Amino acid sequence: MSREEELVAQGWTRQTVMNEPRLSEVVEEYQSLGFEVRLEPIDPGRCNEQGCDACFQGEGVADRFRVVYTRPGGGPWGVDDLL
C-alpha cells in the first residue's frame, strides 16, 4: 500500500502541492474552516508516473514543496454543519 493510500484510508484527502509563502496561508485557511491539515513531502517519482516531473528536476527543489492533505476536524463547526 502506498503512503497516499494509507492516508486516504485514514480519512485524509489530497488537496494540492505548494511551497511557501502560500503554503502557510493555505494551512491557516483550512484550519480556520475546521479541517485538520497534514503536510507530506512530495514524491517526484509519483509525478513522473503521471507523465511529468519537470517541476522537481532541480537539485533540492522537491524539498521545498509539500503535499497538503485535509480531513474534517474539531474546528469551529461540526462536520454536520459543513454538509
C-alpha positions as CSV (number, residue, x, y, z in Angstrom):
1,M,0.0,0.0,0.0
2,S,1.4,3.4,-1.0
3,R,1.7,6.3,1.5
4,E,-1.1,8.1,-0.2
5,E,-3.4,5.0,0.0
6,E,-2.6,4.8,3.7
7,L,-3.6,8.5,4.3
8,V,-6.8,8.1,2.3
9,A,-7.7,5.0,4.3
10,Q,-7.3,7.3,7.4
11,G,-9.7,9.8,6.0
12,W,-7.3,12.3,4.5
13,T,-8.0,14.0,1.2
14,R,-5.1,15.2,-1.0
15,Q,-5.8,18.9,-1.8
16,T,-2.8,20.4,-3.5
17,V,1.0,20.7,-3.8
18,M,2.5,24.0,-2.7
19,N,5.5,25.8,-1.3
20,E,6.0,29.0,0.7
21,P,4.7,31.6,1.1
22,R,1.3,30.3,0.0
23,L,1.7,27.0,1.9
24,S,1.3,28.6,5.3
25,E,-1.6,30.7,4.1
26,V,-3.4,27.6,2.8
27,V,-2.8,25.7,6.1
28,E,-4.2,28.6,8.1
29,E,-7.3,28.8,5.9
30,Y,-8.1,25.1,6.1
31,Q,-7.6,25.2,9.9
32,S,-9.8,28.2,10.2
33,L,-12.5,26.3,8.4
34,G,-12.3,23.4,10.9
35,F,-10.1,21.0,9.0
36,E,-7.1,19.0,10.2
37,V,-4.2,19.6,8.0
38,R,-1.3,17.3,7.2
39,L,1.8,18.1,5.2
40,E,3.7,15.4,3.4
41,P,6.9,15.6,1.4
42,I,6.5,15.5,-2.4
43,D,7.5,12.3,-4.2
44,P,8.9,13.4,-7.6
45,G,8.7,9.8,-8.8
46,R,4.9,9.9,-8.4
47,C,4.8,12.9,-10.6
48,N,6.8,11.1,-13.2
49,E,4.3,8.2,-13.1
50,Q,1.7,10.8,-14.2
51,G,3.9,11.9,-17.1
52,C,5.8,14.9,-15.9
53,D,8.3,15.7,-13.1
54,A,9.9,18.7,-14.8
55,C,9.0,21.0,-11.9
56,F,11.1,19.0,-9.5
57,Q,14.2,18.1,-11.5
58,G,16.5,20.8,-10.0
59,E,18.6,19.8,-7.0
60,G,16.7,20.4,-3.8
61,V,13.6,21.8,-5.5
62,A,11.3,19.0,-4.3
63,D,12.4,19.6,-0.7
64,R,10.7,23.0,-0.8
65,F,7.2,21.6,-1.7
66,R,4.7,19.8,0.4
67,V,1.5,17.9,-0.4
68,V,-1.4,19.3,1.5
69,Y,-3.9,16.8,2.9
70,T,-7.1,17.7,4.9
71,R,-9.8,15.9,6.8
72,P,-12.7,17.2,8.8
73,G,-11.6,18.0,12.3
74,G,-12.8,19.5,15.6
75,G,-12.9,23.1,14.3
76,P,-15.4,25.8,14.9
77,W,-18.1,23.9,13.1
78,G,-19.2,20.3,13.4
79,V,-19.0,18.1,10.4
80,D,-22.8,18.1,10.0
81,D,-22.7,21.9,9.8
82,L,-20.3,21.7,6.9
83,L,-22.6,19.4,4.8
